[in-house]
């Protein structure tokens, strides 16, 4: 029952994801900046569903909107959509090998881009250039790393015993 | 193992409840998006909430600041000597130019005095460093490492060595957000320097292009024309360089022209910007007849002195582009305050 040995890992990981999103990148790399926040939230939805659900995703999204200066509610919507899909497929995703999980996460991130594009299109805001569709690919490649790192942080002590 | 897997066949009611919760959150998010997009009362709430994320911005700005420091520290002697020489040469040229400008400005002031039209005094500027963080890329914003505690106010014009950069739209005690000229929601009234044709330059969302819309075919605008702020609308002071016309083409109706403008300011990363401290003059300044000359508010002439809290941000007086230099023997502006 002692799975939450480190309750501080959740807020810390969200904070780090926000900071990574703000980090200045050279203009050439900006399009491929992975959506760190989505990766982190996805991890928590899969591994700790009683702590992170739609509500947490919504609130974290609102904080992200304030942080990045995007439309208030935009990232909240994106994260809520992602969380809902993840919750539906959680039972299966949990037992996928890491590579298949990564592909599923890639598909989710792609869906996230589509949702963003749709919001921007409807509101008549300028949409992002085509290069930004590469970001889900990088997110997919980064998933195993994020997953293993967060797992190690969350369960580190538990495994040693 | 508590949450090993959710039950293989979730109960109907649980599924429905989940979907209802999803719908509730989606509706809430959409309402927020629409309200924020429209602007309005949500802006104020947002400004309050912005204070909460300031520490995050501060931390995220560290790498950029570190890189700058590293660059400054790592400069070799030969590099620094070369840079010093270059800067000295530039200053010589600038000083020579300034000296000529001063005589022109003095002339200008004398002629304005003859006309009885009063003009604002020197412009008061404040140097503010840029906080190097990446915000949402669909919106052209800039975060300054100076806030209301340093005397930054909403509505101030932001310039750099090249020209107009944007305006301050939001301040918190430590930081200020600048809306760049190139944001898709931004427009600035401009005038062609060659002939005074007045236009409006809209942002496009990409950082190297502004858009001119509905230029009458009969108006005399050419590729290569310089655009300066016209001062109409009283948001930006007149006479700051905005950009050069890069291309002109007929629009869909063939009755008007569309123009592309290359911005004069360096909109991608600089290190510092200048904030204009003096409020923009009331519309129509300078074109008023002698009768109204006395009513020119004295406020613009007396510069607000450096705020005590402006630590870390330099403050200096530079002559405004279309204004008399203070020591050039300019005619004193009447101090009477008749409404």
Interface residues (C-beta under 8 A of the other chain):
Chain A: X1 X3 X15 X18 X19 X21 X22 X23 X24 X25 X27 X30 X33 X48 X49 X50 X54 X55 X58 X61 X62 X63 X66 X67 X68 X69 X70 X71 X72 X73 X74 X76 X77 X80 X81 X84 X87 X90 X91 X94 X95 X119 X120 X123 X125 X126 X127 X128 X132
Chain B: X2 X3 X5 X6 X8 X18 X21 X22 X25 X26 X28 X29 X30 X31 X32 X33 X34 X35 X36 X37 X42 X46 X49 X50 X52 X53 X56 X57 X59 X60 X63 X64 X132 X133 X134 X135 X136 X137 X138 X139 X141 X177 X184 X204 X205 X268 X269
